[in-house]
Amino acid sequence: MRIRAHAEVNDSTYVEGCLCTDMDFMHTGEDDNSTNTYMDNLYVQHTFGNNTSLKLGKFDKFSGQNGLFYDGQVRGLEASYIANDNLQLTAGYGRFKDWGNVEVGYGRIS
């Protein structure tokens, strides 16, 4: 079961998260670890004006065509700047979960 939440803090900041619970209906004894509850994603996003934003926390990252480079979860921060319709800059730093929590810096110009 997944419960997604999106809360507006103010006009330029919001918090988003996903509370997940894994349940095993075959083994529901009190001695079993048949359930696991955790926050899958939890991050804050703030915008500075119309062009710049900052994301901080645990969030999904999809990079490369069809997720070829990375399609998983990052714990860190990401900054984006949209100059115009033709230019966008993104830079981030954090731990990539699927790569054994390796610390990685990344950037993208599009």
C-alpha contacts under 8 A as a table, 3 or more apart, distances in Angstrom:
res1	aa1	res2	aa2	distance
1	M	20	C	5.73
1	M	21	T	5.28
1	M	22	D	6.63
2	R	18	C	6.46
2	R	19	L	5.71
2	R	20	C	4.51
2	R	21	T	6.56
3	I	18	C	5.55
3	I	19	L	5.16
3	I	20	C	6.46
4	R	16	E	7.56
4	R	17	G	5.83
4	R	18	C	4.34
4	R	19	L	6.42
5	A	16	E	5.62
5	A	17	G	5.33
5	A	18	C	6.24
6	H	14	Y	7.07
6	H	15	V	5.87
6	H	16	E	4.48
6	H	17	G	6.70
7	A	14	Y	5.57
7	A	15	V	5.26
7	A	16	E	6.39
8	E	11	D	7.24
8	E	13	T	6.29
8	E	14	Y	4.38
8	E	15	V	6.54
9	V	12	S	7.73
9	V	13	T	5.36
9	V	14	Y	5.14
9	V	15	V	7.09
10	N	13	T	5.34
10	N	14	Y	6.99
12	S	46	H	5.55
12	S	47	T	5.17
12	S	48	F	7.23
13	T	44	V	7.12
13	T	45	Q	5.65
13	T	46	H	4.31
13	T	47	T	6.51
14	Y	44	V	5.83
14	Y	45	Q	5.53
14	Y	46	H	6.66
15	V	42	L	7.39
15	V	43	Y	5.80
15	V	44	V	4.47
15	V	45	Q	6.44
16	E	41	N	7.51
16	E	42	L	5.75
16	E	43	Y	5.62
16	E	44	V	6.51
17	G	39	M	7.03
17	G	40	D	7.26
17	G	41	N	4.92
17	G	42	L	4.13
17	G	43	Y	6.47
18	C	39	M	5.71
18	C	40	D	5.40
18	C	41	N	5.16
18	C	42	L	6.62
19	L	37	T	7.32
19	L	38	Y	5.94
19	L	39	M	4.56
19	L	40	D	6.08
19	L	41	N	7.59
20	C	37	T	5.66
20	C	38	Y	5.45
20	C	39	M	6.02
20	C	40	D	6.28
21	T	35	T	6.78
21	T	36	N	5.52
21	T	37	T	4.31
21	T	38	Y	6.54
22	D	34	S	7.96
22	D	35	T	5.43
22	D	36	N	5.15
22	D	37	T	6.52
23	M	34	S	5.95
23	M	35	T	4.61
23	M	36	N	6.82
24	D	27	H	5.91
24	D	28	T	6.79
24	D	34	S	5.01
24	D	35	T	6.28
25	F	28	T	5.96
25	F	34	S	7.57
27	H	32	D	6.78
27	H	34	S	6.11
28	T	32	D	6.59
28	T	34	S	5.89
29	G	32	D	5.41
29	G	34	S	7.73
30	E	33	N	7.93
33	N	36	N	7.44
39	M	42	L	6.62
40	D	58	K	7.77
41	N	57	G	7.91
41	N	58	K	5.19
41	N	59	F	5.20
41	N	60	D	7.35
42	L	57	G	5.88
42	L	58	K	5.17
42	L	59	F	6.49
43	Y	55	K	6.77
43	Y	56	L	5.45
43	Y	57	G	4.13
43	Y	58	K	5.53
43	Y	59	F	6.35
44	V	55	K	5.69
44	V	56	L	5.36
44	V	57	G	6.43
45	Q	53	S	6.98
45	Q	54	L	5.62
45	Q	55	K	4.33
45	Q	56	L	6.52
46	H	53	S	5.57
46	H	54	L	5.33
46	H	55	K	6.54
47	T	50	N	7.13
47	T	51	N	7.64
47	T	52	T	5.72
47	T	53	S	4.11
47	T	54	L	6.37
48	F	51	N	6.94
48	F	52	T	5.15
48	F	53	S	5.81
49	G	52	T	6.38
51	N	80	S	7.93
51	N	81	Y	5.48
51	N	82	I	4.95
51	N	83	A	6.69
52	T	79	A	7.34
52	T	80	S	5.61
52	T	81	Y	4.49
52	T	82	I	6.53
53	S	79	A	5.71
53	S	80	S	5.28
53	S	81	Y	6.67
54	L	77	L	7.14
54	L	78	E	5.74
54	L	79	A	4.47
54	L	80	S	6.52
55	K	77	L	5.45
55	K	78	E	5.11
55	K	79	A	6.40
56	L	75	R	7.96
56	L	76	G	5.88
56	L	77	L	4.38
56	L	78	E	6.63
57	G	75	R	5.63
57	G	76	G	5.47
57	G	77	L	6.42
58	K	73	Q	6.95
58	K	74	V	5.68
58	K	75	R	4.30
58	K	76	G	6.46
59	F	73	Q	5.64
59	F	74	V	5.52
59	F	75	R	6.56
60	D	71	D	7.54
60	D	72	G	5.64
60	D	73	Q	4.37
60	D	74	V	6.09
61	K	70	Y	7.05
61	K	71	D	5.82
61	K	72	G	5.53
61	K	73	Q	5.68
61	K	74	V	6.34
62	F	67	G	5.35
62	F	70	Y	5.77
62	F	71	D	4.54
62	F	72	G	6.67
63	S	66	N	7.67
63	S	67	G	5.11
63	S	68	L	6.87
63	S	69	F	5.53
63	S	70	Y	5.06
63	S	71	D	6.34
64	G	67	G	5.01
64	G	68	L	5.16
64	G	69	F	4.96
64	G	70	Y	6.80
65	Q	68	L	5.64
65	Q	69	F	7.58
67	G	70	Y	5.30
67	G	71	D	5.01
68	L	71	D	7.32
72	G	96	F	7.38
72	G	97	K	6.96
72	G	98	D	6.41
73	Q	96	F	6.06
73	Q	97	K	5.57
73	Q	98	D	7.17
74	V	94	G	6.14
74	V	95	R	5.53
74	V	96	F	4.73
74	V	97	K	6.11
75	R	94	G	5.27
75	R	95	R	5.15
75	R	96	F	6.71
75	R	97	K	7.60
76	G	92	G	7.44
76	G	93	Y	5.72
76	G	94	G	3.91
76	G	95	R	6.36
77	L	92	G	5.54
77	L	93	Y	5.64
77	L	94	G	6.30
78	E	90	T	7.09
78	E	91	A	5.71
78	E	92	G	4.04
78	E	93	Y	6.57
79	A	90	T	5.70
79	A	91	A	5.41
79	A	92	G	6.14
80	S	88	Q	7.29
80	S	89	L	5.64
80	S	90	T	4.35
80	S	91	A	6.56
81	Y	88	Q	5.74
81	Y	89	L	5.13
81	Y	90	T	6.43
82	I	85	D	7.62
82	I	87	L	6.26
82	I	88	Q	4.42
82	I	89	L	6.42
83	A	86	N	7.61
83	A	87	L	5.44
83	A	88	Q	5.91
83	A	89	L	7.93
84	N	87	L	5.46
84	N	88	Q	7.19
85	D	88	Q	7.86
86	N	110	S	7.43
87	L	109	I	7.18
87	L	110	S	5.67
88	Q	109	I	5.83
88	Q	110	S	5.27
89	L	107	G	7.51
89	L	108	R	5.85
89	L	109	I	4.75
89	L	110	S	6.64
90	T	107	G	5.46
90	T	108	R	5.08
90	T	109	I	6.53
91	A	105	G	7.56
91	A	106	Y	5.66
91	A	107	G	4.15
91	A	108	R	6.41
92	G	105	G	5.69
92	G	106	Y	5.29
92	G	107	G	6.31
93	Y	103	E	7.30
93	Y	104	V	5.72
93	Y	105	G	4.26
93	Y	106	Y	6.30
94	G	103	E	5.40
94	G	104	V	5.58
94	G	105	G	6.59
95	R	101	N	4.83
95	R	102	V	5.23
95	R	103	E	4.40
95	R	104	V	6.07
96	F	99	W	5.51
96	F	100	G	6.96
96	F	101	N	5.00
96	F	102	V	5.76
96	F	103	E	6.67
96	F	104	V	7.00
97	K	100	G	5.67
97	K	101	N	4.70
97	K	102	V	7.45
98	D	101	N	6.88
99	W	102	V	5.83
